[in-house]
Amino acid sequence: MPNHVHVLFKVGSASMSETVGAWKKHIARLANRLLGKSGAFWAEDYFDTYMRDAEHERKTIRYIENNPTSETGVELQGLAVEQ
């Protein structure tokens, strides 16, 4: 996935927009520091999907775990899933 990322958030009291915005800001700082770059890192918008039920969530997690391998042939090491 050279140009996008899949992430599953469980939103608490903050809105999805606030949650995604804070996450994107944090990751952009880390990535820019690592890459020796500055400025915009992410596209402004994002696409979200509401998890209808536990089965939908389970399938989404499986898709996220399997997608990098199927798209690029690269296996991710140290994939973290937090509950």
Contacts in CASP RR format, 6 or more apart in sequence:
PFRMAT RR
TARGET T0000
AUTHOR 0000-0000-0000
METHOD contacts of the structure
MODEL  1
MPNHVHVLFKVGSASMSETVGAWKKHIARLANRLLGKSGAFWAEDYFDTY
MRDAEHERKTIRYIENNPTSETGVELQGLAVEQ
1 67 0 8 1.000
1 68 0 8 1.000
1 71 0 8 1.000
1 72 0 8 1.000
2 72 0 8 1.000
6 63 0 8 1.000
6 64 0 8 1.000
6 67 0 8 1.000
7 23 0 8 1.000
7 64 0 8 1.000
8 57 0 8 1.000
8 60 0 8 1.000
8 61 0 8 1.000
8 64 0 8 1.000
9 16 0 8 1.000
9 19 0 8 1.000
9 20 0 8 1.000
9 23 0 8 1.000
11 19 0 8 1.000
12 19 0 8 1.000
14 22 0 8 1.000
16 48 0 8 1.000
20 46 0 8 1.000
20 48 0 8 1.000
24 41 0 8 1.000
24 42 0 8 1.000
24 46 0 8 1.000
27 41 0 8 1.000
27 42 0 8 1.000
28 39 0 8 1.000
28 40 0 8 1.000
28 41 0 8 1.000
28 42 0 8 1.000
31 37 0 8 1.000
31 41 0 8 1.000
32 38 0 8 1.000
32 39 0 8 1.000
32 41 0 8 1.000
49 60 0 8 1.000
51 57 0 8 1.000
51 60 0 8 1.000
61 81 0 8 1.000
65 79 0 8 1.000
68 74 0 8 1.000
68 75 0 8 1.000
68 76 0 8 1.000
69 75 0 8 1.000
69 76 0 8 1.000
END
